[in-house]
Amino acid sequence: MPTKIRLQRRGKKAAPFYHLVVADSRAPRDGKFIEKLGIYNPLTRPATIELNFDRALYWVSTGAQSSDTARAILSYKGVLFKNHLQIGVNKGAITQEQADAKFEKWLSEKQAGIEKDRLSFENETKDDLKNRLEAEKKVREDRDKIIAAKLKAEIKGEEEAVEETAPVDEAPVDEAPVVEVKEEPVAEVKEEAPVEEAKEEPVAEVKEEVVEEVKEEAKEEAPAEEEPKEEDNTEEKKED
């Protein structure tokens, strides 16, 4: 049965991680597998790789084929280099001690390179974070300056508007033209009272004229009424 070392996808959408498995080359990607060799998470920096080294070396030595990503993982962890040295030992090209020494040297250099990459990444992350913070701080300061300038301009505009409108508002309050106009004509009308004098004079004259006419008529009529009385008296005397 042909075997293959490959990845099986696990995890949620947009957050994958993988299992490194040995499976039948005819099985589906996420289907049945023979053995699980480790896990691989590409979302971390550096990538997280956990591998059963001895079992991976066994399957590689038995002829299991690897997918491209699985081969890169095995090379990164030193499985392929160890298998190459073991082939040399089996052929008698080198001894086991020499193979082990070469592998230890390669492994130490590899670990140093990994640690260097990790520190470099951390420094880059810190520098990137620092640069982002400084950029955000600068943007915030610029925005605050723009807002302060706008507020200052608005306040200045309001003060100028108040100064322009102030004389117009104060004029009617100080002079009070409406109140003076109303008070003066009322006082003049009360003092002069032209209507009352015009009405009183003709009424008084008319009354006096009427009284005089009445008196004159009364004087003229009085003797006419008295004469018959005298005649009556004379007639009475005569009769007596």
C-alpha positions as CSV (number, residue, x, y, z in Angstrom):
1,M,0.0,0.0,0.0
2,P,1.6,3.3,-1.0
3,T,1.7,5.8,1.9
4,K,2.0,9.5,1.9
5,I,2.9,12.1,4.5
6,R,0.6,15.1,4.2
7,L,-1.5,17.7,6.0
8,Q,-5.1,17.4,7.2
9,R,-6.9,20.7,7.7
10,R,-8.4,21.5,11.0
11,G,-9.6,24.6,12.8
12,K,-12.3,27.2,12.0
13,K,-12.8,29.4,9.0
14,A,-10.0,31.9,8.5
15,A,-8.2,30.3,11.4
16,P,-6.8,27.0,10.2
17,F,-4.2,24.6,11.7
18,Y,-3.1,21.3,10.3
19,H,-2.3,17.7,11.4
20,L,0.7,16.0,9.9
21,V,-0.4,12.5,9.2
22,V,0.6,9.3,7.3
23,A,-2.3,8.2,5.1
24,D,-3.0,6.0,2.1
25,S,-2.3,8.1,-1.0
26,R,-5.7,7.1,-2.3
27,A,-7.7,8.4,0.7
28,P,-9.2,11.9,0.7
29,R,-7.3,14.7,2.3
30,D,-9.3,15.0,5.5
31,G,-10.3,11.3,5.5
32,K,-9.0,8.2,7.2
33,F,-5.2,8.2,8.1
34,I,-2.8,5.6,9.4
35,E,-0.8,7.7,12.0
36,K,-0.6,11.2,13.3
37,L,2.9,12.6,13.3
38,G,2.4,16.1,14.6
39,I,0.7,19.5,14.2
40,Y,1.5,22.6,12.2
41,N,0.1,26.1,12.8
42,P,1.1,28.7,10.2
43,L,-0.6,31.7,11.8
44,T,2.1,32.2,14.5
45,R,5.4,33.8,13.9
46,P,7.6,31.7,13.7
47,A,5.2,28.9,12.7
48,T,4.4,26.4,15.4
49,I,5.6,22.9,14.6
50,E,5.3,19.9,16.9
51,L,6.6,16.6,15.4
52,N,7.3,13.1,16.6
53,F,10.8,12.9,15.2
54,D,11.4,9.2,15.5
55,R,8.2,8.1,13.9
56,A,8.6,10.7,11.1
57,L,12.1,9.3,10.4
58,Y,10.8,5.8,10.4
59,W,8.1,6.6,7.7
60,V,10.6,8.5,5.6
61,S,13.1,5.7,5.8
62,T,10.4,3.2,4.7
63,G,9.8,5.1,1.5
64,A,6.7,7.2,2.4
65,Q,6.3,10.1,0.0
66,S,5.7,13.6,1.2
67,S,3.6,16.5,-0.1
68,D,5.4,19.8,-0.7
69,T,4.4,21.4,2.6
70,A,5.0,18.2,4.6
71,R,8.5,17.9,3.0
72,A,9.3,21.5,3.9
73,I,8.3,20.8,7.5
74,L,10.4,17.6,7.7
75,S,13.4,19.4,6.2
76,Y,12.9,22.2,8.7
77,K,13.0,19.8,11.6
78,G,16.0,17.9,10.3
79,V,14.2,14.6,9.5
80,L,15.4,14.5,5.9
81,F,19.0,15.4,6.9
82,K,19.0,12.7,9.6
83,N,17.7,10.1,7.1
84,H,20.4,11.1,4.6
85,L,23.1,10.6,7.3
86,Q,21.6,7.2,8.3
87,I,21.7,6.1,4.7
88,G,25.5,6.9,4.7
89,V,25.9,4.9,7.9
90,N,24.1,2.0,6.4
91,K,26.4,2.1,3.4
92,G,29.5,2.3,5.6
93,A,30.5,5.8,4.2
94,I,30.5,7.2,7.8
95,T,30.3,5.9,11.3
96,Q,27.3,6.4,13.5
97,E,29.3,8.7,15.8
98,Q,30.2,10.9,12.9
99,A,26.6,11.0,11.7
100,D,25.4,11.9,15.1
101,A,28.1,14.7,15.5
102,K,27.2,16.2,12.1
103,F,23.5,16.1,13.0
104,E,24.1,17.8,16.4
105,K,26.2,20.5,14.8
106,W,23.5,21.1,12.1
107,L,20.8,21.1,14.8
108,S,22.6,23.7,17.0
109,E,23.1,25.9,14.0
110,K,19.5,25.5,13.0
111,Q,18.3,26.4,16.5
112,A,20.5,29.4,16.5
113,G,19.1,30.6,13.2
114,I,15.5,30.0,14.5
115,E,16.2,31.9,17.7
116,K,17.8,34.7,15.6
117,D,14.7,34.9,13.4
118,R,12.5,34.9,16.5
119,L,14.3,37.8,18.1
120,S,14.4,39.7,14.8
121,F,10.7,39.2,14.5
122,E,10.1,40.4,18.0
123,N,12.2,43.5,17.4
124,E,10.4,44.2,14.2
125,T,7.1,43.8,16.0
126,K,8.2,46.2,18.7
127,D,9.6,48.7,16.2
128,D,6.5,48.3,14.1
129,L,4.3,48.8,17.2
130,K,6.3,51.8,18.2
131,N,6.1,53.4,14.8
132,R,2.4,52.8,14.6
133,L,2.0,54.4,18.0
134,E,4.1,57.4,17.0
135,A,2.1,57.7,13.7
136,E,-1.2,57.5,15.6
137,K,0.1,60.1,18.1
138,K,1.1,62.4,15.3
139,V,-2.3,62.0,13.6
140,R,-4.1,62.7,16.8
141,E,-2.0,65.8,17.5
142,D,-2.6,67.1,14.0
143,R,-6.3,66.5,14.4
144,D,-6.4,68.2,17.8
145,K,-4.6,71.2,16.2
146,I,-7.1,71.4,13.4
147,I,-10.0,71.2,15.8
148,A,-8.5,73.8,18.1
149,A,-8.0,76.1,15.1
150,K,-11.6,75.6,14.0
151,L,-12.9,76.4,17.5
152,K,-10.7,79.5,17.7
153,A,-12.0,80.7,14.4
154,E,-15.6,80.1,15.4
155,I,-15.1,81.9,18.7
156,K,-13.5,84.8,16.9
157,G,-16.3,85.0,14.4
158,E,-18.9,85.0,17.1
159,E,-17.1,87.8,18.9
160,E,-16.9,89.9,15.7
161,A,-20.6,89.3,15.1
162,V,-21.4,90.4,18.7
163,E,-19.3,93.6,18.2
164,E,-21.1,94.4,15.0
165,T,-24.6,93.8,16.4
166,A,-23.9,95.6,19.7
167,P,-24.6,99.2,18.6
168,V,-27.8,98.3,17.0
169,D,-29.1,96.6,20.1
170,E,-28.0,99.4,22.5
171,A,-29.4,102.4,20.5
172,P,-33.1,101.8,21.1
173,V,-32.5,101.0,24.8
174,D,-30.5,104.2,25.5
175,E,-32.6,106.7,23.5
176,A,-36.0,105.1,23.9
177,P,-37.5,107.0,21.0
178,V,-40.8,105.2,21.1
179,V,-41.5,106.1,24.8
180,E,-40.7,109.8,24.3
181,V,-43.0,110.0,21.2
182,K,-45.9,108.5,23.2
183,E,-45.4,110.6,26.3
184,E,-45.0,114.1,24.7
185,P,-48.2,114.2,22.6
186,V,-50.3,112.9,25.5
187,A,-49.0,115.7,27.8
188,E,-49.7,118.4,25.2
189,V,-53.2,117.2,24.6
190,K,-54.0,117.2,28.4
191,E,-52.6,120.7,28.9
192,E,-54.1,122.5,25.9
193,A,-57.4,120.6,25.8
194,P,-58.5,122.4,22.6
195,V,-61.6,120.2,22.2
196,E,-63.0,121.0,25.6
197,E,-62.6,124.8,25.3
198,A,-64.2,124.8,21.9
199,K,-67.1,122.9,23.2
200,E,-67.6,125.0,26.4
201,E,-67.5,128.4,24.8
202,P,-70.3,128.0,22.3
203,V,-72.5,126.1,24.8
204,A,-72.2,128.9,27.4
205,E,-73.0,131.7,24.8
206,V,-76.0,129.7,23.5
207,K,-77.4,129.3,27.0
208,E,-77.0,133.0,27.8
209,E,-78.6,134.1,24.6
210,V,-81.5,131.7,25.1
211,V,-82.0,132.9,28.7
212,E,-82.0,136.6,27.6
213,E,-84.5,135.8,24.8
214,V,-86.7,134.0,27.3
215,K,-86.5,136.9,29.7
216,E,-87.4,139.4,27.0
217,E,-90.4,137.4,25.9
218,A,-91.5,137.0,29.4
219,K,-91.3,140.8,29.9
220,E,-93.2,141.5,26.7
221,E,-95.9,139.0,27.6
222,A,-96.3,140.0,31.2
223,P,-98.0,143.4,30.7
224,A,-100.4,141.8,28.2
225,E,-101.6,139.4,30.8
226,E,-101.8,142.0,33.6
227,E,-104.0,144.4,31.6
228,P,-107.1,142.3,31.6
229,K,-106.7,141.9,35.3
230,E,-106.8,145.7,35.7
231,E,-109.8,145.9,33.5
232,D,-111.5,143.3,35.5
233,N,-110.8,145.2,38.6
234,T,-112.2,148.4,37.2
235,E,-115.2,146.6,36.0
236,E,-115.7,145.1,39.4
237,K,-115.3,148.6,41.0
238,K,-117.9,150.0,38.6
239,E,-120.3,147.3,39.5
240,D,-119.9,147.9,43.1
